[in-house]
């Protein structure tokens, strides 16, 4: 493992695509998490409005 890291650090031409791939994957995961968080917040607000509308209360 150490040899692979040393090889990549010695040859940045191979390191750049790996870093770009890792950044792209991290961006995709964060984008999905933010989308999921937005859906949860919207669902929570709609649930609260629905409960208040029917008068059950929280």
BADOKE-583029 format. One line per field, with one value per residue: residue in three letters; x, y, z of N, C-alpha, C in turn; residue number from 1. Coordinates in nm, 3 decimals. Example, Ala and Ser with C-alpha at 12.3 -4.5 7.8 and 13.67 -1.06 7.14 Angstrom:
// BADOKE-583029
tormar: c(ALA, SER)
n.X: c(1.319, 1.285)
n.Y: c(-0.569, -0.225)
n.Z: c(0.780, 0.708)
ca.X: c(1.230, 1.367)
ca.Y: c(-0.450, -0.106)
ca.Z: c(0.780, 0.714)
c.X: c(1.320, 1.290)
c.Y: c(-0.330, 0.003)
c.Z: c(0.780, 0.787)
drentor: c(1, 2)
END
This chain:
// BADOKE-583029
tormar: c(UNK, UNK, UNK, UNK, UNK, UNK, UNK, UNK, UNK, UNK, UNK, UNK, UNK, UNK, UNK, UNK, UNK, UNK, UNK, UNK, UNK, UNK, UNK, UNK, UNK, UNK, UNK, UNK, UNK, UNK, UNK, UNK, UNK, UNK, UNK, UNK, UNK, UNK, UNK, UNK, UNK, UNK, UNK, UNK, UNK, UNK, UNK, UNK, UNK, UNK, UNK, UNK, UNK, UNK, UNK, UNK, UNK, UNK)
n.X: c(0.083, 0.192, 0.384, 0.228, 0.114, 0.345, 0.425, 0.214, 0.242, 0.488, 0.432, 0.237, 0.064, -0.089, -0.215, -0.392, -0.632, -0.743, -0.792, -0.980, -1.187, -1.250, -1.337, -1.561, -1.726, -1.764, -1.900, -2.136, -2.246, -2.288, -2.470, -2.691, -2.749, -2.818, -3.045, -3.212, -3.236, -3.373, -3.617, -3.707, -3.739, -3.939, -4.147, -4.186, -4.274, -4.511, -4.652, -4.681, -4.841, -5.068, -5.152, -5.209, -5.412, -5.624, -5.665, -5.569, -5.333, -4.995)
n.Y: c(-0.119, 0.123, 0.149, 0.193, 0.443, 0.601, 0.573, 0.701, 0.960, 1.023, 1.029, 1.250, 1.262, 1.034, 1.057, 1.273, 1.201, 1.013, 1.169, 1.346, 1.166, 1.079, 1.323, 1.373, 1.158, 1.214, 1.458, 1.369, 1.204, 1.390, 1.558, 1.389, 1.345, 1.604, 1.645, 1.447, 1.543, 1.782, 1.681, 1.548, 1.765, 1.912, 1.723, 1.707, 1.966, 1.975, 1.771, 1.883, 2.107, 1.975, 1.839, 2.058, 2.173, 1.988, 2.002, 1.835, 1.872, 1.891)
n.Z: c(0.000, 0.079, -0.117, -0.342, -0.283, -0.272, -0.537, -0.671, -0.570, -0.674, -0.942, -1.056, -1.272, -1.276, -1.037, -1.048, -1.205, -1.028, -0.801, -0.908, -0.966, -0.705, -0.596, -0.755, -0.684, -0.413, -0.433, -0.559, -0.360, -0.151, -0.279, -0.309, -0.038, 0.046, -0.111, -0.007, 0.257, 0.207, 0.113, 0.342, 0.517, 0.382, 0.388, 0.663, 0.724, 0.573, 0.704, 0.960, 0.896, 0.803, 1.037, 1.202, 1.052, 1.066, 1.335, 1.534, 1.669, 1.792)
ca.X: c(0.000, 0.282, 0.448, 0.131, 0.104, 0.469, 0.423, 0.121, 0.299, 0.600, 0.376, 0.109, -0.024, -0.182, -0.284, -0.497, -0.761, -0.797, -0.847, -1.102, -1.288, -1.291, -1.413, -1.690, -1.805, -1.801, -2.002, -2.260, -2.301, -2.337, -2.587, -2.802, -2.783, -2.888, -3.177, -3.288, -3.265, -3.477, -3.742, -3.749, -3.787, -4.068, -4.246, -4.214, -4.356, -4.645, -4.716, -4.719, -4.953, -5.183, -5.196, -5.269, -5.535, -5.730, -5.687, -5.526, -5.224, -4.872)
ca.Y: c(0.000, 0.238, 0.160, 0.254, 0.586, 0.663, 0.577, 0.807, 1.090, 1.047, 1.050, 1.319, 1.243, 0.927, 1.099, 1.369, 1.137, 0.950, 1.275, 1.394, 1.064, 1.086, 1.447, 1.354, 1.067, 1.288, 1.554, 1.295, 1.161, 1.509, 1.605, 1.301, 1.370, 1.732, 1.625, 1.371, 1.633, 1.874, 1.606, 1.524, 1.893, 1.943, 1.629, 1.747, 2.089, 1.937, 1.695, 1.979, 2.185, 1.886, 1.817, 2.181, 2.198, 1.904, 2.038, 1.733, 1.931, 1.809)
ca.Z: c(0.000, 0.085, -0.248, -0.434, -0.249, -0.316, -0.683, -0.714, -0.537, -0.764, -1.076, -1.038, -1.388, -1.238, -0.916, -1.082, -1.236, -0.907, -0.718, -0.973, -0.945, -0.565, -0.577, -0.821, -0.601, -0.291, -0.474, -0.585, -0.231, -0.082, -0.351, -0.272, 0.101, 0.053, -0.169, 0.093, 0.368, 0.162, 0.108, 0.480, 0.572, 0.318, 0.441, 0.801, 0.722, 0.526, 0.811, 1.064, 0.845, 0.800, 1.174, 1.249, 0.977, 1.120, 1.473, 1.629, 1.747, 1.803)
c.X: c(0.087, 0.349, 0.356, 0.119, 0.229, 0.474, 0.333, 0.174, 0.417, 0.552, 0.240, 0.013, -0.125, -0.266, -0.403, -0.629, -0.824, -0.858, -0.975, -1.216, -1.340, -1.375, -1.552, -1.781, -1.851, -1.911, -2.137, -2.326, -2.359, -2.463, -2.709, -2.844, -2.859, -3.029, -3.266, -3.327, -3.375, -3.613, -3.795, -3.804, -3.924, -4.177, -4.282, -4.301, -4.498, -4.720, -4.763, -4.840, -5.080, -5.239, -5.265, -5.403, -5.651, -5.750, -5.647, -5.419, -5.108, -4.848)
c.Y: c(0.126, 0.260, 0.225, 0.404, 0.660, 0.675, 0.688, 0.946, 1.125, 1.078, 1.118, 1.304, 1.131, 0.967, 1.189, 1.302, 1.070, 1.054, 1.332, 1.294, 1.066, 1.211, 1.435, 1.264, 1.137, 1.389, 1.485, 1.252, 1.280, 1.562, 1.520, 1.324, 1.501, 1.721, 1.549, 1.459, 1.731, 1.805, 1.582, 1.653, 1.928, 1.852, 1.666, 1.870, 2.056, 1.858, 1.788, 2.062, 2.100, 1.861, 1.942, 2.209, 2.114, 1.922, 1.934, 1.788, 1.835, 1.780)
c.Z: c(0.000, -0.050, -0.350, -0.409, -0.294, -0.468, -0.733, -0.684, -0.628, -0.907, -1.065, -1.157, -1.361, -1.118, -0.948, -1.118, -1.113, -0.814, -0.778, -0.957, -0.802, -0.538, -0.639, -0.738, -0.474, -0.321, -0.496, -0.454, -0.156, -0.147, -0.316, -0.128, 0.118, -0.004, -0.071, 0.210, 0.330, 0.158, 0.249, 0.542, 0.512, 0.372, 0.585, 0.809, 0.677, 0.632, 0.921, 1.020, 0.843, 0.940, 1.228, 1.180, 1.032, 1.269, 1.575, 1.720, 1.760, 1.949)
drentor: c(1, 2, 3, 4, 5, 6, 7, 8, 9, 10, 11, 12, 13, 14, 15, 16, 17, 18, 19, 20, 21, 22, 23, 24, 25, 26, 27, 28, 29, 30, 31, 32, 33, 34, 35, 36, 37, 38, 39, 40, 41, 42, 43, 44, 45, 46, 47, 48, 49, 50, 51, 52, 53, 54, 55, 56, 57, 58)
END
